[in-house]
Amino acid sequence: MAEVEVDAAAAAAAAAVVADAAAAEPAGPTPFQMKSPYYAKRIELFEKYFAREGEKVIAAQHVNDPIKVVMPDGGIKEAVRHVTSPWDIAMAINKKLAQASLLAHVDGQDWDMRRPLEADCALKLFSFDDAEGKELYWHSSAHVLGEALELEYGADLTIGPAIEEGFYYDCFLGERTLSDHERDSIQKRMEGICKDKQPFQRIVVSRDEALEMFAENKFKVELISNLAGDAIISCYRCGPMVDLCRGPHLPDTAWIKSVAVNQCSRAHWRADVKNDPLVRVYAITFPHDKLMKEYQLRIAEAKKRDHRLIGMNQELFFFNTLSPGSCFFLPDGAKIYNTLISFIREKYWEYEYDEVITPNIFNFDLWKTSGHAAHYKENMFAFDVESQEFGLKPMNCPGHCVMFGNRKRSFRELPMRLADFGVLHRNEFSGALHGLTRVRRFQQDDAHIFCRRDQMEGELVNFIKFMDEVYEVFGLTYEMALSTRPEGYLGELEVWDQAESALKSALEKSGREWKLNPGDGAFYGPKIDITVLDALKRRFQCATVQLDFQLPIRFNLSYVTEQNLPERPVIIHRAILGSVERMFAILTEHFAGKWPYWLSPRQVMIVPISEVSRDYCLEVKKALHQAGHHVQVDETDRKMQKKVREAQLEQWNYILVVGEGEKANRTVNVRTRDNVVHGEHKLEELIEVLNDERAKKSLTCMFGTELSAAAAAEKERASKSRFW
């Protein structure tokens, strides 16, 4: 049954933690000592309101009002209103189930395992194996981190969310910053908190009560002040730390078994450099040490694959403070970049898209029409030209709307598929810039399909097929989710229903698994959320497909129907690579810098054994270059073995060793970067295989495979010839 009284032992332990922390500080007023009266007042108020919650539970016990709880399998469990918790239900079924369950959904709403149920409901439980369970686990762990930061540094806490893998807490330390060498002390403090088995306790307070409780933390006061006057606010406590929080949380801190503090960095309040500077501490926790070890091994491998490191080592790109967030692609990087765009252009031809070119700079009247001036201006680069305001385009869709509306359109022209690789600029905060994954200048494989309603499903089916073919070439897997109508949607319900039906049908026809995200669509149309998984199973948002009913209205777009009547088109926003820069980064790390031949900027290195074979090496280079392959000759005076090794380390796909024998025989000696030696072959044979490997966009070396297949085919032809 749920606890109904304040845990006196926990309160005493919390007081002891505060006292011990204060005693451990050196002489003189420290930030923690200065904040201790505030922390103590906060606990006093929390206990007052927690006692009020306990009184409600005691009253409910006396009433003993029965309720019914429906389980996922349809089974019904008896419970008591405001008394029985999801934990009690789970324990009655199976102790192991209760011990594995971190989170409950009560009629779809997140719910603490120890929080009493309030009415008849449907109940579903989640473990750490579920995404929902992980989010709760790391959210609770963020509170432990927040407590550690208060006890160690007297921090003013701001926000501490769970992220895709782990969590962070932003805090204000005045002029002080934290460096990575302080991670150990934070981690030890967190481990101590976990061992203390501090319960997570929940209260509900009014706006005024919350303001009183957090009066000395200006960041919390700002958050609370932005809430409605009659808002009902929940707060959670673990040990001496109390925080604003919707919850839910773990039963207590002892559920957190393994802790690692990963990084200390800088941030700003509300991500605005004009606001107070904050310290951001990243950490991660797990319910088992084994999971922590697996994570750390994966992170170590991810560091080796960091696209910024590989980009520097392979001389692919660099950044310079003269143009922050705008990448300088060196010749080899530009080869990869252009190959990616060429690949998408090939697919555009196959799927009958028309590529267009639109301006980079637009008068702000365009952005007022599209709505970006009101909702996106802070992310744009704006400037005045002859007393008028202009802006660099952050996306292509408004320009494509201008293009569609340039003249009268007929139903016979639809679907109109406009593709655009135009340069885009977004004014990202300098602190948010991160290699190629977060930049200010980028290009997208951006396209917009203007179509009739009855064409939506066919276009969506083709998009998913298009996307699947592209990701298969890269060796990337992906997941899809249908995000449907949100509460504040705009437009006609009938149109939304038709659009969602088209999306659902397209997903089902793809033959792939997909999930439903009810109410998670954009206000202007439903969408399919696509998440890409790389070789390390990390998740990225790249592709997108979204239906839009509002831009055609904003731009007053129409086409003439068969009945000679005006009709609004539907716009399908779609991209597959997304930002080419971001996909470049993902593929760099996915392949760990070992580019497949068709993408590689370093395809063939020719190694002359001596000066005698130099002229023949240049002849081989010319033949390969004319066939369209990236090729170089190592003309240094190093030994052959050293040249081969350097070429392998530099990730040349093929190394051709050429000596006097190869020159005389008009051959090359072939080996790969993985030191697989294929021996001596005619140059014509080599070029044929390389052309085939490039054309098929193979992820693996085809040299041995193709020659074996060719030899087998030749043998079969010879056999048939002898027979006849």
N, C-alpha and C positions, 0 to 999 in steps of 0.2 A: 504494500500500500504506500501511497505517496507520503513523504514526510510532511508534518504539519507544524513543526516548531523550529525555531532558529537553532542551528547546530552550535551549541555552546562550545564544544571542543574545537570546532572549526574557527569560531570567532576568536577563541583564546590563541589558537595557533597563528591566526592572521595577525593578531596584536603582537605576538612574539616575533613574527617575521619583521614587522615594522621596527620593533625595538632593536632586534639584532642588527638590522641594516643600519639603523642610526648609530648604534654603538660601534660598528665596524668603520665608520667614517673617521677620517683624521680630524684633529682639532680645528676649530673654526667653523663658521657657518657654511655648510655645503648646500647645493641645490636640493638634495633629498631632505636635509634637516629643515630647510626653509619651507618645503612643501608638506612636511609631515602633519602639521595642524590641519591643512586642507584635506589630506587623505583621511585623517581621523574623523573629521566632520562628515566627510562623504560616507564613511562606513556607518557612522551613527545614524544618519538619515536613511541609509539603505536598510539597516536593521529595523528601524521604525516602520518602514513601508513593507518590509518582509513579514513582520509580525501581523500587519494588516492582511496580507495575503493568507497567512496561516489561519487567521480567524475565519476567513471565508471557507477554507477547507473543513475546519472543525464544524462549522454550521452545516455544511453539505453532508458530513458524516452522520449528523443527527437526523437529517431529512431522509437519507438512505434512498435516494431516488434512482430506480434502476434505468439503465439504458442498454441498447443493443449495438454491438460492434460487428460490422461485416468485414470478413477477411477476404483477401484476393481470390481464394478458392470458393467463395460463396458461403463458407461456414460462418455461423453467428456465435459470438461470445457475449456472455452476460457481464455487465459492468455497473458501477455506481457513479452517477454524475458528480464531477468535481472531486472524486476520490480515486478511482481506478485510473492508472496511467498505462501508456503503451508498454512500458517495462513490465507491469503486472500481467498484462495480456500475454506477452512473450514468455515470461517465466512460467505461466500456467500451461503453455504449449510445450516448451522445451527449454531447459536451462541454457544449452549451447546457442539456441536461437537468440535468447535475450543477450547473452554475452557477445554475440557477433553483431547485434543490431545497434547502430549508432543514431539513426534518425527515423522518425515516423512521419508519414503523410496522413493527415486526418482530413478526409474529404478533399484531398489534393493539396492541403496546406501544410507547410513545414511545421513540425511539432517536436518538442523535447521528449525524449523517451520517458523521463520522470515527471512530465507535466500532466496533471489530471485531465481526463477527457471531460467535455462540457455538454455533450448531447449525443443522440444516436448518430453514428458516423460509419464511414468506410475507412479501414485502417490498412496501411501498407508499410512495411519495414525495409530499411536499407542498411547494408553493411559497407565496409571500407572498399569492397570490390565494386561497388556502384559509384558512379560519378557523384551522385547526391551525397553518399556517405563520405567520400573523400572531401567534398567541399565543406561539410560540417566539421569533419575532423581537423582540417587545416584552419577553419574559422575559429574553432575553440583554441587551437594552438596559438593563433594570433593574439588571443587574450592573454595567454601565458607569456608571450613575448612582450606584450604591453606591460604586464605586471613587472617583468624583469627590468624593463627600461625605466619604469618609475622607481623601483628599488635601487637600481644601480646609479641612475643619473638624475633623479627627480624630474623626469621628462613630462612635458605637457603632451599628452597623446592626442592625435588627430583622427586618422582612420587606419584600420588594419584589416584589409580584406584577404580572403583566400584567393589565390590565383590558380592558373591551370595546373601548376605543380608546386605546391607549397603555399607560402603566404608572406606578407610583409607588414610592417607597421611604420607609419610616418609619425615622427614626433618632433617637437620643438625643444631645442636645447639652448636657446639664446645664441651666443656667439660660438658655442662649442660645436665641433663636428666629431664624428666617430670614424676611425680607420679600421682596416681589416684586422689589425693586431688586437683589437678589443673584442673580437668575436668570441674568443674563448671565455672571457668573463661573463658575457651575456649568456652563452650556452650553458655554463655551469649554473648560473642563476636559474635558468629555465629548468634544468634537470632537477635542481633542488625543489622547485615548485611542483614538478610532476610527482616527485617522491612524497611530497606532503599530502597528496590525495585531497586537494582542496575541491570542495563541491562547487559546481556551477549553479548559482541560485538566481532566480528570475523574479522581478517585480514589475508592476505596471504603475506608472505615475502620470500625473497631469503635466502640462507644459510648464506651469509655474513651479511645481515640485522639482522637475528636472533642472530648471534654471537655477534653483537654490542649491541643488546637489552639485552642479558643475560650475558654480559661480566664478571660480578662480581659473577656469580653463576657457580662454576667449574663443578657441576654435570650436569647442563643444557648444558654447553659448551661441555662436553664430549658427551652427547647425540647428539647434533647438529653436532659435528665434525665427528661422525660416519656415517652421512648421505652423500649421493652423492653431488658433487659440484653443480649440477644443480637441486637439490631437491627443490620442492615447499613446503613450510612449513606454516601451519596454526597456529595462536595463538589466544587465547581468553582472554578477560579482563572482570572482574567484580570489580567495585570500583577501588581501587589502585593496585589490583593484576592482573598481566599479566602472562600467562603461555603458554608453548608449548602445543598444544592439537589438535588432529584430530577433536574433537567434535563428534557430535553436542551437543547443550546445550539448557536449558530452555530459554524462552524469558527474564526472569529476576529473581532475587533472591526471590521476593515476592511469587513465586509459592511454595516455601518451607515453610510449615506451622508448622511443629513439628520437634524439633531437640533433639537428645540425644547423648552425647559423652560417649562412653562405656568404653574405656580402653586406657591407655598409656603404651606402651611397648618398647622394644629395638629391633633394626634391624641393618643390615649392608648394605652399598651400594652394589647393585647388588647381595645381599644375600651371600656375601663372607666375612667371619670373618676377612680376611686380609685387607679389605677395611675400609673406615671411618665408625665409629659407628653412627647410626641414631636413632632418636626417631620416633616411629610409633604411631599415634593416630587413633583409630577406632571410628567411629560414625555411626549414622543412622538417616534418616529423612523420613517424610511421608507427604502426602498432607492433612491428616486429623488427629486430635488428637485421634480419635477412633482407627485408625490403629496403632498408637503408643502404646496405652494402651493394645491392643491385643498382640502386639509384646512383650511388657514388661512382660505380664503374661506368654507368651510362653517361654521367656528367663528364667524367675524365675523357671518355671517347668523344663526347660532343666538343670538348675544348680542343682536342686535336683536329676536329673537323671545322672549327670556327672559320666561317667564310672570310673574315677579316684577316686572319693569319694566312690562310691559303692564298687569298688574293694578293697579299704582300709577297709571299714566297714565290708564287708563280708569275708575279708581275702582271696581274690582271687589271687592277684598279687601285686608286688611292683617293683620299680626300685632302682638301687643303682649306685652311681657315679663311682664305680669300673668297671662298664660296661655300659656306657651311651647308652640309646636307645635300650637296650637289656633287655627284661622283665624276671623277676623271677616269674614263675607261682607256687603258693602255691598249696597244695593238692586239695583244692576245685576248684581252677581255672583250674588246670590240668584236673580235671574231665570234666569240660565244654569243654575245648579245645579238649580233646581226643574224646568226644562225637560228636563234630562237624565234626572231621575228620572221625570218624566211620560212621556217617550219609552219608557223601560223598562217602565213600568206598562202602556202600550198593548200592548207586545209580550207582557207577562205574560198579559194578557187573551186575546190571540190564541193563545198557546201553552198556555192553561189552567193557569196557576199560581195558587195562592191566597196572597195576601199575609197575613202574620201580624205580630203585635206581641209582643215578648218583653221581659222586664225588662232593665235596664242593670246591675243589681247582683245578684250571686249569692253565697250562702254558699259558702265554699271546699270544702265537701263535693262540690259539683258538679264543681269543677276536679280534685279528687282522683279522682273517678270517670272523668272524661274523660282524665286523664293530664297535663293542663296544669300542675297543681300541682307535679308532679315535674320537668317538662321546660321549662316556659315561665314560671314564676312571676316570674323576674327581669324579664320584659317586661310584667308586669301591675301595675296600681295596686291595692294591697291595704290594708285598714284594718280596725280592730276596731269592732264594734257589739255592745254589751251582752256583752262578753267572748267574742264569736265573731268569727272572721275572715271578712271578705267581700272581694270583688274586683269591679272594673268589668270587664265582659266585653270580651275582645279579639277574639272571634269569635262567630258565632251558632250553630255546629253543636251544642254541648252543649245549649243551650236548646231547639233543635228536636228533639233526642232526648228531652228531658223531655216535650215536647208530643206526640210520637208515642207515648210510653209512658204517656201519661196515662190511657188506657183500652185495652181489648181491641180489636185491629184485625183486620179480615177481608181476605182476598185481594182482595175486590171493591173495597176502598178504594185499592188500589195501581194505578198509581203515585200517590203523594202528593207533590205539588210545593209546598214551603213556601218562600215568598219573604219576605225581611226587609230593610228599610232601616234597621234599628236602629243607633243611635249606638254606635261601638266606640272603645275607648281602649287604646293600647299605650304602655308606658313606654319610649320611645326615648331613648337618650342625647342630651343637649342638643347635643353636637357633631355628631350624625348628622342633626339636623333640617335640612331644606332646602326652603324654600318649601312648595308644596303636594304635592311628590313624596315627602316624608318628614315625617309629622306624628304627633301623639299622639292627636288626636281626628278621627275620620273616619266615613264611612258607605260601605257597599258595596251593590251590586246582588247581594246574597248570597242564594242559594237552595240548598236541599237536597232531593234527590229520593229518596224511600224507595220502592224497587221490588223486584220479584221478579227472580231471575237471568235468566229468559227475557224480561224487559222491558228489560234493560240496553241492548241494541243499539238498539232503537227510541228510547229516551230520548237516547242519545248522538247518533244521527243528527239528531234534532230540535234538540238543543243546538247542533250545528255549523251547522245551517241558521239557527237563531235568531241565533247570533253573526255569521254571514256577512252577514245582512241588516242588522244594527246597524252593523258596520264599513263596509259599503258606503255607508250613509247618511253616515257621517263622512268618507268618502273615504280610509279607512285600509286598507293592505294588511297581510297577516299571513302567518306561517309556522307550521307545526305539526310536532310531533315526538312520537312514541310512546315513552314511558319505561316500560320493562318491569321485571320482578321483580328486586330487588336481592338480594345474597347473604344479608342478614339479614332476609329477609321473614318475616312472621307469617301464619299461616293455612294452609289446605289447598291443595296444589298444583293439584288439580282446579279449585278455585274461581278461582285465579289464571289458569290456562290459559283458562278460560271467559271471564273478564273481559278478558284481553288479546286474545282472539279477537273479542270484541264491540267493543273499541276499534279494532282493526285494520279490521274490517268497516265500522264507521262512517266511518273515515278514507277508505277506498276508495270508499264510496258518496258522499262529499262531492265527488268529482271533482277534488280539488285535490292538488297534490304534498305529500308529507310525508316526514319522515325517521324513522329508528329510533335511539333512544338506549338500547341494551341495558343493563340493570342500573341504570338511573337513576330508577326509580320509587321511591315512598315505601315504607316498610316495611309500611304498612297497605293498600297497593293501588297498581295501575298508574295512569298518568295520561297526558293529552295536554298537552304544554307548548306554549303559544301565545305567539308573539312578534309584537308589532305594530310596523310601520314607519311613521314619519310622513313629512311632505313632504320632510324633509332626509335620509330613509333612516336615521334613528336608530332604535334597537331598544328596545322597552319590553315588560315583562311585565305584562299587564293581565288578560286572560281566563285562566280555568283550568277544567279539568274533571278530577275525580279520583275514582276508585272507592275506597270504604272498607269493609273487612270487619271492622275492629276496634271501631269505636265501637258498632255494634249489639251486639257481645259485651259490651263494657264496661258498657253501659246495659241489658243483658239485654232487648233489644228483640225482639219477635216478632209475627207475624201468624198467623192461622188459615188453613190451606190448604183447598182443596176437599175434601180427605180428612179435614178437621177435626183436622189435626195442626199443632203449632207449628213455625214456620219463621222463620229469621233473614232480615230484609230486607237488601238492599244499599243503602248510602247513596252517592249521587253528589253530591259537592261541586261547585258550578259558579258562576262569575261571568263577566260579560262586560266591564262597565266596570272591574270590580275596585273599588278605592277610587274613589269619585266625585271626591274631591279630586285624586287623581293623574290621572284622566282629564281633569278640568278643566284641569290644567296642560298635559297633552299636547295637548289640542285648542287651547288658547290659542296654543301655539307652532306647532302644525300649520297653523292658519289665520293665524298672525302677527297675531292680534287683529282680523282682518277676518272677523267672524263671519257665517256664512250666515244668511239672513233668519230662518229658523225658530228659530235659537238666539240670535239677536242681542238684547241688551237695549236697543239703540238702533236701532229699526226705521225710524221715520219722524220727520223734523224738518220742521216747517212754518215757512216764512220769509215773514212779511208784508213787502210792499214799503213800506207806509206805515201810519199809524194808521187810515186809512180802511178797510183790509181786515181790521183786527184782529178784529172781531166774526165775520166769515165764517171766519177762521182757527180761532177757538175752536169754531165750528160743525163745521168739518172734523175738528178734533181729537176732538170728542165722538163723531162718527160712526165714526171709526177706533177709538177706545177701546171703543166698544160692540161693535165687531166683534172685539175681543180683541187689538189691536195696541198695541205700546209706542210712544207718540207724545208729542211735546212741541212747543210753539210757542216760537220764539225772539223774545221780546218786548223784547230789548235795543234801544238806540238806535243800533246800528251800521248801517253801510250794508249793503244787500242782498248785494253781492258778498262782503263780509267775513263775513256770516252763513253764506253758502253754503260758503265756504272752511273756516270753523271746523267746520261740520257734517261736511264731508268728512274733515277731519283727525281728528275724533272718531269716525269710522267709523259714521255714520248710514247705513243702507243706502239709504234714499231721502230726497231733499230736495224738498219741495213748495214752489215759489215761488208766492205768491198776491198779486195786485194787484187794482186796480179792475176790469180786464177779466175776470179769473177769477171775481171776485165776481159780476159781472153775468151771466156765462155759466154760473155754478154749476159751475166746473171747477177744476182745479189744473194747474200746470205742473210736470212730473215730470222729475227728473234723479237720477242715482245718485252714490254716493260716488266712483266712478271718473270722474266728470264726463261721463258719457254723458247727453245731453239727449234726452228722449223727447217733449218738447213738451206741449201742452195736451190734457187728457183729462177726461172726466166723472168725478166722484168715484165714482159707482157702478162704472164700469169699473175704476178703480184698486183699489177694495176687492175686487172679484171676483178680480183678478190676484193681489193680496197674499194673499188667503185661499187661493188655489190654490198659490202658492209656499210658503206655510207648511205647508199640508196635505201637499204632496209632499216636503217637507223637501229642497228643491232646494239644491244647493251653489252655484248661479249665479243671477244675476238672470233672472227669467222675464218681465219686463215686456214687452219688445219681442217676444219669442217668442210669448207668450200672445196678445197683441193681433193679431199677424200671423196666428196660427192661427185666432183668432176671426173676423177679417176674411175670411179665405179660406173659412171655413165659411159665413159669412153670404152671401158672393158665390155660393157653390155652391147655397145654398138659394134665393136670388133667381133664379138661372139655371133651376133646376128648376121654380120657380113660373111663370116666363114660358113655359117649354116646355109645361107642362100647361094 
